[in-house]
Amino acid sequence: MNVGEVFLIPDGIGIHRYFVLAVLKDGSLVMCHFTSRGARSDLTCIVQAGEHSSIDRETVVRYDQAHVCAADRITNLESVITKKLDPLSEELFARVRQGALDSSQTPDYIKDLLR
């Protein structure tokens, strides 16, 4: 997988658009996902409808749920992806990555990996 790739993964409350924020030297992935904007959303990075082919309403990034998928778990990850989507544009990727560094909700260890 590469930075900026986007895919659908089901979880306990629905299906979310996950994306790859970084590929680490050991092959692990730093991942995060988009969600619809709500009253308590982190507004560090707001994505408008149409900024990505799969986004049809105002959307935000759940930086608080950014995590590392270990290299030895990527095969398992690929088995639960229900659909691969268009990758993020360079501009949108740059915004979401910078948002990860700027957001107070991004775990510190994720920020350290992105620096």
C-alpha positions in Angstrom: 0.0 0.0 0.0 1.0 3.6 -0.6 0.5 6.9 1.1 -2.8 8.5 0.1 -4.5 5.2 -0.8 -8.2 5.2 0.3 -10.4 2.1 1.0 -13.6 1.1 2.7 -13.4 -1.0 5.9 -16.4 -2.1 8.0 -16.2 -1.6 11.7 -18.6 -1.8 14.7 -20.7 1.2 13.6 -20.6 1.1 9.8 -18.2 1.4 6.9 -15.5 4.1 6.9 -13.2 5.6 4.3 -9.7 4.8 5.7 -6.5 6.2 4.2 -2.8 5.7 4.5 -1.0 8.6 6.1 2.5 7.0 6.1 4.3 3.9 5.2 7.0 3.2 7.8 10.4 1.7 7.2 9.3 -1.7 8.5 6.3 -1.7 6.1 3.8 -0.8 8.8 1.1 1.7 7.9 -0.1 4.8 9.7 -3.8 4.9 9.1 -6.7 7.2 9.8 -10.3 7.6 8.5 -12.9 10.2 7.4 -16.3 10.7 9.0 -19.2 13.0 8.6 -18.9 16.3 10.4 -20.8 16.4 13.7 -21.3 18.8 16.6 -18.2 17.4 18.4 -16.0 16.8 15.4 -12.3 17.8 15.3 -12.3 20.7 12.8 -8.6 20.6 12.1 -9.2 19.3 8.6 -12.6 19.8 6.9 -13.1 18.1 3.6 -15.8 19.5 1.4 -18.0 17.4 -0.9 -16.2 16.7 -4.2 -12.7 17.1 -2.8 -12.4 13.4 -3.1 -14.5 11.2 -5.5 -16.1 9.4 -2.5 -17.0 12.4 -0.4 -20.4 13.8 -0.9 -20.9 15.9 2.2 -18.8 17.9 4.6 -16.4 15.5 6.2 -13.6 15.5 8.8 -10.7 13.3 9.8 -10.8 11.2 13.0 -7.3 12.0 14.1 -8.0 10.7 17.5 -8.4 7.2 16.0 -5.2 7.3 13.9 -3.2 4.1 14.4 -0.5 1.9 13.1 -1.2 -1.3 11.2 1.8 -3.5 11.8 3.5 -4.9 8.7 2.6 -8.5 9.7 -1.1 -7.5 9.8 -1.4 -6.0 6.4 -2.6 -9.2 4.8 -5.4 -9.3 7.4 -6.2 -5.7 6.6 -6.4 -6.3 2.9 -8.8 -9.2 3.5 -11.4 -6.8 5.2 -11.2 -4.0 2.6 -14.5 -4.0 0.9 -13.5 -1.6 -1.9 -10.5 0.4 -2.9 -11.3 4.0 -3.9 -9.4 6.7 -5.8 -6.3 7.9 -3.9 -6.2 11.3 -2.3 -5.0 14.1 -4.5 -1.6 15.5 -3.6 -3.2 18.7 -2.2 -5.7 16.8 -0.1 -3.1 14.4 1.2 -0.9 17.3 2.2 -3.8 18.9 4.1 -4.8 15.7 6.0 -1.1 15.0 6.8 -0.6 18.5 8.1 -3.8 18.2 10.0 -2.5 15.1 11.8 0.5 17.1 13.0 -1.7 20.1 14.0 -4.6 18.4 15.7 -4.6 18.2 19.5 -6.5 14.9 19.1 -3.7 13.0 17.2 -1.9 10.7 19.5 1.6 11.9 20.2 3.2 8.7 19.0 1.5 9.1 15.6 2.8 12.7 15.4 6.3 11.4 16.2 6.0 8.8 13.4 4.9 11.5 10.9 7.8 13.9 11.7 
